[in-house]
């Protein structure tokens, strides 16, 4: 088993730790820039800029929150930046305790509840979760770049809803069979199904007049996610034949697999096996679908918006996926692989330990998780499931109501990609 950094000491201090009550002490002082923030500049690449004298000091400015801030200027393109440009607290007017926020998110707290405890508006909490989500996706980006898969995988859907039960959704997840490592997730909006009363059927018909989810959306999203992971899966299939994908009997999974040329060819040549299991079979430890069922249990347990009969339901698809990205990081790198009666879990193995995630680049990203701002332009892979969360590309279902004999629509969230520029950088 490959070693990995002890994240329990790095990211979760105890209440007696002095940094727990002092958020400013959790962020080390950034004394110099690591790269030029101009994407068109040669020094935008941090590896190229390292060790080179590419910037000059460009004065200082004073802020009420952080005091004097040093500015710099790129000698090549003239772009200016400051030490805060590279901080996770970039473009903020307060330094919030992100370790404390991770603790509350892990304990199934709602956003307004967290905001009341912190004495800020819920939009501030949403903003900090957005920053944590991007850093979480940055860590997973490096995992998919360097990690060599050494286990079989299981794929299944986790059903919840967005805003109302008239807009059910499906979180398709891919999990390691042995380690239960959470590799990928994608979101699909569905049409409400099942038994309904008359007034519920009328309400659904009213929504159908103005909006319906695309046909075969689940198959399309599964194809996209398998395409993203196809290089890693293909390397595993070639290195240790065969690789087995466990799913239930849903037709979308087999159809999606056929639409990924690399994996379809591996199936034909016997390097990749798609093993289908009835969803009615007991999800015990001997069932190959146990890993995804175990992940579903953890999602229901940790994320308040997915608890049965909850009052904390998600209202916006992109924000739901950002919280799912934060959960992915916490689950993979902070949560023990198995929960026991031990009070001190700092020495317990995480899911990342059992998956063998141990590259130096992953460790570096994790060490900077709560301090530095991870940049979209520095990503290593172009996975669509990561881009859709980072760039807010998910479409939200409209809020529909009937008033005075007319159907009225109400926007409930930002449109796709409707984010400030400093978030899309």
N, C-alpha and C positions, 0 to 999 in steps of 0.2 A: 504493500500500500504506500502510495507516494505521500510525502509530508506536505503540509500547507501551513500558511501563517495561522497563528492562534488568534482567530478573529474575536473570540470572546473578550480577550484583553484589549484588543485594538479598538473595538467599536462599542462595547457594552460595559462601561464602568459601573461599579456599584454606587449606591447612594452615599457611601462614606468617601468616595473619591472626590477630591476638591474640584475636579473639572466638571462634575455632574451639575453643580449649581452655578458654574461660571462659564457661560457659552463662549466668551471671547477666548478663554484659555484652550478651547478645543481646536481653534484654527491657528496654525503656526503662522508667524509673520512672513509674508512673501516679500522678499527683498529685491528680487530682480525678475524680469520677464523670461519666460521659457521659449516663446516663439512670437512671431509677429502676428497680430490678429487679422491682418489683411489676407484673405484666401488667395489673392493673386500674387502674393509676394513669395520669393524663394525661401524666406525664413519662416513661412507658415508651418513648415514641417519641423516639429520639435527635434527630431533626430539630426536634421541638417543644421539647425540653429545652435545645437548644443556645442559648447566650447568655442564659438565664434564671436567676435566682437562686432555684433550687428546693430547695436542700439546705443543711444546716448541719453543722458539724463535731461529731462525737459521740464524742470520746475516741480512745484508741489501745489497741492490745494488742500483746504481744510474742510472737514465734515464734522457735524455734531455727533454722529454715531461712532466714528472711528478715528477722529483726530486728523493729523496731517497724513496725506497720501502722496506718495512719490509717483511722478509721471515719467514716461520714457518716450523716445521717438526712434523709429526704425531708420537706419542710415540708408537703406536701399529704396524704400517706397515712400518714406515720410509719414507713415501712419503712426499715430500716437496711442499710447495705452497707459495704464497705471497698474499698480500691484493688485488692485481689486478686480481687474479684468480677468484674472486667472483664478479668482476665489469663487467658491460655491455661493457666496453671498453677493455676487456681482449684481448691480442694479437693484439693490435693496437699501432701505434706510434703517434697518434693525438687524441685529445678529441673533438669530433664534437658536435655541438648543435643539439640534437635530438628533442627538442621541436620545433625548427625552421624547422627541416626536416619534422616533422609531419604536420606542418602548410602548407608546400609546397605540400606535397602529398595530403592533403585534398583539395587543390586549383587546382587540375588537372595539376600540373606541370610535365614536362618530366624529365627523369633522367639526360640527358645531360644539360638541362636548369638549373636544380638544381646544378649540378656539376660546371657549369660556375659561378653561383652566389656565390658558396662556395669557388671557387678557387682551386678545387681539381679535380681529374679524376673521371669519372663516375663509375669506379670500387670501389672507396672509398664509394660513395653513395650507390652502390649496396650492399656493405659489411655492411653498417649501417642499410639498410632496412632489410637485412637478420637477423640481431640481433633483430630488432624490431619485425620481424615476429615470431621468436621463443618465444619471451616474450608474444606476442599476443596469440600464440597457448597454451602457459603455462597457461594463464588466462582462456582460453576456456576449457582447461583440467580440471581445478578446478570447473568451472561452471558445466560441465557435471558430475562431481563427487558428488557435494553437492546440486545442484539445483533440486527442486521438481516442475515439470511442472504443471502449473495451467491454461492452455489454450489449445485450439485446434491448429493444425499446418497446414500449406500449403506447398506444394512441387511443384516445377516447374523448368524448365531449362532456362538458360540465354545464348543466343548464341552470340559468338564473333569469333575471329580467332587468330591464332598464326603465326606471320611473314608474311604470304600471305593469301589471301582468298582461296587458294587451300587447306588450312589446317584449316577449321572451327572447332570450339570447342564448347562444351556445359558445362556450369557451373550449375550443379544441386544444388539447394539451398533448405533449409528447414527453414521456417520463422514462428514465432508465429502469430496466427491469430489476437489476440487483441493487443499485444505489438509491433508487427513487429520486434521482437528480432531475430537476425541472428544466428541460432543455428549451422548450418553445411554447408559445401560446398565440392564438389568433381568435378574434371575436367575430361572430356572425349573428345578425339579427334575424329572427324567425317570425312567422305568423302564428298567432295564438291558435292552439289546437285543444282538443279534448272536449269533455262535456261542459256545456254552458247553458245558463238560463236564457230565456227569451230576450230580456233586456241586454244581456251581455252579447248575444249574437247580433242584436241591432247596433250596439256600440261598435263591435268589430266591423260590421258592414259599413258604418259611417267612416271609420278609419280607412277601410279599403278603398273608398271613393277617392281619397286624396293621396294615399301612400300605401305601398305594399313592398315587402322585401323582394329583391331580385330572385328570379328562379335559379335553382341550382347554386345558390350562394354558398351553401356549406361545402359542396364539392369543389367549387372554385377556390375557396379559402384553404381547404385541405391541400389542394394542388399547389397553391402558393407556398404553404408552410413546408411541405415535403420538398419542393424545389429549393427552398432556402437551405435545408439541411442535407440535400442530396450529395454535396461534396464530402461531408463528414461521414455520411452513411455509406457512400461508395468506397471510401478509403477503408472503412471497417470491413465491408463485405469482401474486398480484395485481400486484405491482410489476414483476416480470420474468417474463412468461409465455413458455414453460411451465417448471414445476419438475419435474425427473425424479427418481424414486426407483428405484434399482437394487437388485434382490434376485435370489436364485436361484429355482428352481422350487418351493420349499416352499409348500404350499397354505396354511399358516397366515398368511403375510404378506399374500396377496391377500384372505383372509377377514377379517383384522384391519383392513385398509384400508377395506373396505366398511362396517365397524362404527363408523367415525369420521365423523359426519355432515358436518362441514366439509370434510374431505378427499375424501369420497365425492362431494360436490357439485362440488368442483373437478375431479375426474376426469371427471365427466359433462359439464362445461362446457369441457373441454380445457385447463384451466390446470395440471393435475397429471397427469403421465404415470408409470405404473408399468411399468418396463422389466424383464422377467424374463430371466435368463441361466442357462444350464446350469452347475451347480456342477462339472461335469467339464471345462469349458473351462479352458485354461491361465491361471493368474492372473498374467499378465504386466502390464507397465505399460499396455498398450493395452486390457486388460480393465477394464470399468467397476467390477468388484468388487475390483480391486486395493487400494483404500483399506482395506477391512475385512480383507483378507488381510494387508496390511502391519501393521495394528493387532494382529491375532492373533500375528504374528511378534514384535512388541514385547512383548506380554503374556507369551509363552513365554520370551522372553529375559530380561525384567526381574523377573518375579514367580516366585519359586522354587517356589510351590505348583502352578504350571501347567506346569512343565518335564516332559518325557516321562520316565516311570519315576522320578518324584521320590520322595524320602522326606520332603518338607516339605508334604505335602498338607494342605489346609485341613480343620479338624475342625468348624467351626461356620459356618453360612451367613451370618449377620449379620456376623461378623468377616471372612469372605471378601469381602463387599461393602464393608466399611470399607476394607480394603486396596486393593480395586479403585478406590474413590473417591480414595484418596491417589495411586494410579497415574495416574488420570485427570488430576489436577492436575499431577503431574510431567511426564507425557507432553505435555500441552497447552501448558504455560507454561515448562518448563525444558529439555525435550529438543529438540535441534536438529531442524529439519524434515528434513534429510538429514545423515547421518553421513559425514564425510570424514576425511582424514588430518591435519587441522589440530589441533594440540595445544591451542590456546586457542580455546574455543568461545563465549566470552562475547559476541562480536559476531555470532554466527550467528543467523539468523532461526529463531524457534520456530513451532510449528503455529499458535499464536494470531496471530502476525504475518500469516500467509498467509490466515487466516480473517477478518482485519479486526476482531478483538476489541480495542477500544481505548477504551471509555468510561471516564470519570473514576471512576465508582463501582467498576468492575472493578479499576482500578489501585489505588484506596484499599483494597479488600478484600485485594488481593495484598500490599500493603505491610504490612498488619497480620496477615498469615497466621501468622507464628510468634510473635506477641506478644500478641494480643488473643483473647478468647473470643467467638466468633460465636454469636449467640442464635437459637434456633429461632423465637421469636416475631417476629423482625425479617425473616423471609423475605419476598420480593417475589412469588413465584409459589407455587402450591399443587400442585406436581408430585408425582404419586404415587411415581415412581421415587426421588425425593429423600427423601420422607417414609418410605418403607419401609426405607431404609438408616439414616437419622437416628434413627428411633424404634424400630429393631430389630423390625420387623414380620414378618420372614421366619420361617417355621416350619422347624424342623430335623427331618430324618428320624430316627426312633428307632434306637437300637442294639439289635438283636435277637439273642438267642442261645437255644439249646435246652439245658436242663439238667434232668435227672431227669424227662424226658418232658414237661416243660412249657415253654412259650414265655415267656421273660423279657425285659422291656423295661428299658432303662437310660437315664436322662436324661444326655445328653452336653453340654448347654449350657443357658443361661438360656432360659426360655420367651419367646415373643414379648412385647416391651415390658417385659421383666424387667430394667430398668435402674434405677440410683439416680435420684432425682428431679432432681438437679442436671445430669444428662445429658439428661433429657427436656425441660428448660426451653428 
